[in-house]
Amino acid sequence: MFGSHAFADGPGDPAAVKNEDGKYFDKEGNPTFKVTDGSVDWYTYSGYRRYHSECHVCHGPDGEGSSYAPALKHSVESMDYGHFLEVVASGRKNVNASQNNVMPAFGDNPNVSCYLDDLYVYLRARSVDAVGRVRPAKHDDKPPAAQQAEDSCMGKK
């Protein structure tokens, strides 16, 4: 699957067709990214930040993978949004004679669970090379809806 962007049974076309309070969605209603003139939407930027605070230790910088865990930028090429949420929240075991991979559940970790859409959007952008292997230089401001959702999820009033 290297170099190709087959979307069979995956998330489909990542093109943004709808914007709700700064959050973009594809034609299927899944969260997606928006990159314009090198500037990313807030959720892609937030996903970059969350990925590098919680996920890169195992999955490598920028979703590229490591000797310990797979490249998530490639995993989301064939994984739909619902499956992504399920795996991150509940974890996964892939144990057989040739491998012993276990991803812990992050459903109880608010630093992950409150930002699942952001993580998905960032990895989706990485999967089609819409964003590079560096911190996005420019990004949209944080929408009030994002702050409200974060405050609610984190238990702030």
Sequence and secondary structure as in RCSB ss.txt:
>XXXX:A:sequence
MFGSHAFADGPGDPAAVKNEDGKYFDKEGNPTFKVTDGSVDWYTYSGYRRYHSECHVCHGPDGEGSSYAPALKHS
VESMDYGHFLEVVASGRKNVNASQNNVMPAFGDNPNVSCYLDDLYVYLRARSVDAVGRVRPAKHDDKPPAAQQAE
DSCMGKK
>XXXX:A:secstr
 TT    TTS       EEETTEEE TTS EE  EETTEE HHHHHHHHHIIIIIHHHH GGG   SSS  HHHH
HHH  HHHHHHHHHH EEEESSS EEEE   TT HHHHTTHHHHHHHHHHHHTTSS SS  SEE    HHHHHHH
HHHTT  
